[in-house]
Amino acid sequence: MINENALLAAILISAAIFDYKYRKVPNIVILPAAAGAFVMAAKSSGLIGFSGSMIGMIVGIALLLFPYAKGGI
C-alpha cells in the first residue's frame, strides 16, 4: 500500500518545482492529485467524504473564478 504522506510530499514537491521554474503548475500535476484526493476521501469516509471534497473543490473554484476573470490570477 502506498503511504499517503509520501504521495502527498511527492505531489507537493513536483508542484513546487514547476511553480518555481515556470510560475504555473500544469494540469498534469493537479488533475491526478485531485482525483487521488477524491479517492482517498471516499475510501476513508465514504460518500460523505467524497461529497465534502467535491463541495470544497466547488467552493474553491467559485472563490477564484472572479479574480481569474478579471485577470488577477
VMD Tcl script that draws the C-alpha trace (Angstrom):
set ca {
  {0.00 0.00 0.00}
  {1.20 3.49 -0.82}
  {1.88 5.77 2.10}
  {-0.43 8.78 1.74}
  {2.11 11.16 3.30}
  {4.83 10.12 0.85}
  {2.44 10.56 -2.07}
  {1.41 13.99 -0.82}
  {5.06 15.01 -0.41}
  {5.87 13.90 -3.97}
  {2.94 15.86 -5.39}
  {3.80 18.98 -3.40}
  {7.47 18.84 -4.35}
  {6.69 18.41 -8.05}
  {4.16 21.26 -7.91}
  {6.68 23.49 -6.13}
  {9.38 22.74 -8.72}
  {7.05 23.52 -11.62}
  {5.85 26.69 -9.90}
  {9.39 27.87 -9.21}
  {10.62 27.19 -12.76}
  {7.62 28.21 -14.86}
  {5.45 30.28 -12.45}
  {2.49 27.94 -13.03}
  {1.51 24.40 -12.11}
  {0.35 22.31 -15.07}
  {-2.84 20.30 -15.08}
  {-0.83 17.10 -15.45}
  {0.15 17.57 -11.79}
  {-3.14 18.97 -10.48}
  {-5.69 16.58 -12.01}
  {-4.19 13.28 -10.78}
  {-3.66 14.85 -7.35}
  {-7.30 15.96 -7.18}
  {-8.52 12.56 -8.37}
  {-6.36 10.85 -5.77}
  {-7.70 13.15 -3.07}
  {-11.28 12.28 -4.02}
  {-10.47 8.58 -3.94}
  {-8.78 8.85 -0.53}
  {-11.69 10.87 0.87}
  {-14.18 8.31 -0.42}
  {-12.06 5.45 0.91}
  {-11.73 6.91 4.39}
  {-15.19 8.49 4.88}
  {-17.38 7.01 2.18}
  {-19.94 9.09 0.35}
  {-19.84 11.87 2.95}
  {-16.08 12.29 2.50}
  {-16.37 12.28 -1.27}
  {-19.23 14.79 -1.29}
  {-17.38 17.01 1.20}
  {-14.35 17.00 -1.09}
  {-16.49 17.89 -4.08}
  {-18.14 20.75 -2.20}
  {-14.73 22.03 -1.13}
  {-13.46 21.95 -4.71}
  {-16.57 23.75 -5.99}
  {-16.27 26.46 -3.32}
  {-12.57 26.90 -4.07}
  {-13.20 27.26 -7.80}
  {-16.07 29.67 -7.17}
  {-13.90 31.87 -4.94}
  {-11.11 32.06 -7.50}
  {-13.30 32.43 -10.59}
  {-13.94 36.17 -10.23}
  {-10.26 37.19 -9.79}
  {-9.35 34.90 -12.70}
  {-11.98 36.52 -14.92}
  {-10.62 39.98 -14.05}
  {-7.07 38.95 -14.97}
  {-5.77 38.92 -11.41}
  {-4.66 35.31 -11.43}
}
mol new
graphics top color blue
foreach p $ca { graphics top sphere $p radius 0.5 }
foreach p [lrange $ca 0 end-1] q [lrange $ca 1 end] { graphics top cylinder $p $q radius 0.2 }
display resetview
